[in-house]
Amino acid sequence: MLHVSGWAPDSRFSVSRSGLPPTAVSSTVPFRPSEAPLTFKPGDKVVYPHHGAAIVEKKEKRKAFGESTEYLVLRMTDGDMTLSVPVDKVEDVGMRWPISKEDVEDLFEVLQKRDIREPANWSRRFKNHQEKLKSGDVYQVAEVVRNLALRDAAKGLSAGEKSLYTKALKVLVSELAFALNTPEEKAEAKVQDALT
């Protein structure tokens, strides 16, 4: 189950974070934790929190300390990085299905919103943004991208905030590219358009 503390989606947002494939979730159904465990197979497109979109390359068993554990091997869409996730821990780490094409409009609404409230204190604001990025929730990642882009345009960003913005943008764009079935360059152009 994806646990997000201190945040509730706007009631008009539809969310496909239920653990079901995005096509199985109606665009008018609010987010509800799934009762069934998430099951992924090789070839599935997934999202791994803090790293973004990935493709399940294979399942493999590994033996350690006399116990055999089944892993999913993920190939991240950005770069050559691969991750191995124990199958029985996919929900614990927040791995989930990408948003559906139908959810993209709600995502752009988040990016286009200009009436934002964030802590004035730099350290609180930075910590808040880090927590949102770690949540794995695409709408919270979009909030981080939007907030930092607006702050950059108004006052500029510190080195730490620039790094966080770059990371959040990469995670957002990788998932958006999956949802729109488009190259990441085109997805990033759409994000930049929504931010201006």
C-alpha positions in Angstrom: 0.0 0.0 0.0 1.3 3.5 -0.9 1.3 5.5 2.4 1.3 9.2 2.1 1.2 11.2 5.3 0.0 14.8 5.5 -1.5 15.0 2.1 -4.9 14.4 0.6 -5.5 14.8 -3.1 -7.9 17.5 -4.2 -11.3 15.9 -4.5 -11.6 16.6 -8.2 -8.4 14.6 -8.9 -8.8 11.0 -10.0 -6.0 8.8 -8.9 -4.8 5.5 -10.2 -2.6 4.6 -7.3 -4.9 1.8 -6.1 -2.5 -0.9 -7.1 -4.6 -1.9 -10.1 -3.5 -1.3 -13.6 -4.5 2.2 -14.6 -7.0 0.9 -17.1 -8.9 -0.9 -14.3 -9.5 2.3 -12.4 -12.3 4.6 -13.4 -11.2 8.2 -13.8 -14.0 9.3 -11.4 -13.2 6.9 -8.5 -11.2 8.5 -5.7 -8.0 6.8 -4.4 -8.7 3.8 -2.2 -5.9 1.5 -0.9 -6.0 -1.9 -2.7 -6.9 -5.0 -0.9 -5.1 -7.2 -3.4 -1.3 -7.3 -3.5 0.4 -5.7 -6.4 1.7 -8.2 -8.9 4.1 -7.3 -11.6 5.6 -9.4 -14.4 8.5 -8.9 -16.9 7.6 -6.2 -19.4 5.4 -4.2 -17.1 5.9 -0.5 -16.8 6.2 0.6 -13.2 7.1 3.6 -11.1 9.7 3.3 -8.3 9.6 6.2 -5.8 12.5 8.7 -6.0 13.8 7.1 -9.2 10.9 7.3 -11.6 9.7 5.1 -14.4 11.1 1.6 -15.0 10.4 -1.5 -16.9 10.4 -4.9 -15.1 13.1 -6.8 -17.0 12.8 -10.2 -15.2 12.1 -12.1 -12.1 14.9 -14.0 -10.5 15.5 -16.0 -7.4 18.5 -15.4 -5.2 19.7 -17.4 -2.2 21.1 -15.7 0.9 21.6 -17.0 4.4 19.9 -20.3 3.4 16.7 -18.6 2.2 15.5 -18.2 -1.4 14.0 -14.8 -2.3 12.3 -13.8 -5.5 13.3 -10.4 -7.0 12.0 -8.1 -9.7 14.8 -6.6 -11.7 13.9 -3.1 -12.9 15.6 -1.2 -15.6 15.2 2.5 -15.1 14.1 4.5 -18.2 16.7 7.2 -17.5 20.3 5.9 -17.8 21.7 2.4 -17.3 20.6 1.9 -13.7 18.9 -1.3 -12.6 17.2 -2.0 -9.3 16.3 -5.3 -7.7 13.3 -5.3 -5.5 12.1 -8.3 -3.4 8.7 -9.4 -4.8 7.2 -9.4 -1.3 8.4 -5.8 -0.6 7.1 -4.0 -3.7 4.3 -2.4 -1.8 6.5 -1.5 1.2 8.9 0.4 -1.1 6.0 2.2 -2.8 6.4 0.6 -6.3 3.2 1.2 -8.3 1.6 1.3 -11.7 2.2 4.6 -13.7 -0.7 7.0 -14.0 -3.0 6.5 -17.0 -3.4 8.8 -19.9 -6.8 9.9 -18.5 -5.0 11.1 -15.3 -2.6 13.4 -17.2 -5.1 16.3 -17.3 -5.3 16.3 -13.5 -1.5 16.3 -13.4 -1.3 19.4 -15.6 -3.8 21.1 -13.4 -1.4 20.7 -10.5 1.4 22.1 -12.6 -0.6 25.1 -13.8 -1.9 26.1 -10.3 -0.4 29.3 -9.1 -2.0 29.9 -5.7 0.5 27.9 -3.7 1.3 27.8 0.0 4.6 26.6 1.2 6.8 27.4 4.3 8.8 30.6 4.1 11.6 29.0 6.1 14.1 27.5 3.6 14.9 24.3 5.7 11.2 23.5 6.3 10.4 24.1 2.6 13.3 21.9 1.5 12.3 19.1 3.9 8.7 19.4 2.7 9.8 19.1 -0.9 12.0 16.1 -0.1 9.2 14.3 1.7 6.9 14.9 -1.3 9.5 13.5 -3.7 10.1 10.4 -1.5 6.4 9.7 -1.3 6.3 8.4 -4.9 3.0 10.1 -5.5 3.1 11.7 -9.0 0.9 14.6 -7.9 3.2 15.5 -5.0 6.2 15.3 -7.3 4.3 17.7 -9.7 3.8 20.0 -6.8 7.6 20.0 -6.1 8.4 20.7 -9.7 5.8 23.5 -9.9 6.8 25.1 -6.6 10.5 25.1 -7.4 9.9 26.4 -10.9 7.9 29.3 -9.6 10.4 30.0 -6.9 13.2 29.9 -9.5 11.4 32.4 -11.7 10.7 34.7 -8.8 13.8 34.6 -6.6 16.1 31.9 -7.9 17.0 28.6 -6.3 19.8 27.5 -3.9 22.1 24.8 -5.1 20.2 22.2 -3.0 16.9 23.3 -4.4 18.2 23.2 -8.0 19.3 19.7 -7.4 16.0 18.7 -5.9 14.2 20.4 -8.9 16.3 18.5 -11.4 15.5 15.2 -9.6 11.8 15.9 -9.3 11.5 16.9 -12.9 13.3 13.7 -14.1 10.9 11.6 -12.0 7.9 13.4 -13.2 8.9 13.4 -16.9 9.7 9.7 -16.9 6.3 8.8 -15.7 4.5 11.3 -17.9 6.4 9.8 -20.9 4.9 6.4 -20.0 1.4 7.8 -19.6 1.5 9.7 -22.9 3.5 7.0 -24.7 5.9 9.6 -25.9 9.7 10.3 -25.7 10.9 12.0 -22.5 11.9 15.1 -24.5 8.4 15.7 -25.6 7.0 15.0 -22.1 9.4 17.5 -20.6 8.4 20.1 -23.2 4.7 19.6 -22.2 5.7 20.0 -18.5 7.7 23.2 -19.3 4.7 24.6 -21.3 2.4 23.9 -18.3 4.8 25.8 -16.0 4.8 28.9 -18.1 
